[in-house]
């Protein structure tokens, strides 16, 4: 992996491609195990890898998943016009139903950054690109199910907490998450 200091900080997200899936699958565990460690215990993290923290190929097929840096994938995230709020596609069968922008909120989903590239503005650039695309697609509101580690990023964009809750996982574990929302108008 190229050292972050050797790359300029001119972040321009690009649409993720099917060819990016192996890089995403390799980097998600690295991102989660490092950047989520202060918010979740190791058992929660391991149980969430795959069902909660995983690649959703539907976002890639829809062209709403973005990745950062041309030479290597160091950050990714996206938005969705589909019903799923979070999670990889490994346990899903078929396509999710499309949302109606006149009545349903868009989703922001699946943000991950390589720990060596964290806090350099990459996630912010992807989030800004997602918000532009969401408005262009006609959505008026956005819902996000955020990790505790991701909540500050979304709060900096003006998202407000709607509810805090836990999702059940294997091994009788729960993963605390926060649902946040914002009106795009």
Secondary structure, DSSP 8 states (H G I E B T S, - for coil): ---GGGS-S----EE--GGGHHHHHHHHHHHHHHHSTTTS-HHHHHHHBTTTBS--HHHHHHT-EEEE-SSS--EEEEEESBS--S--STT--S---B--TTTS-EEEEEEEE-GGGTTSSHHHHHHHHHHHHHHHTT--EEEEEE-TTTHHHHHHTT-EEEEEEEEEEGGGEEEEEEEEEEE--
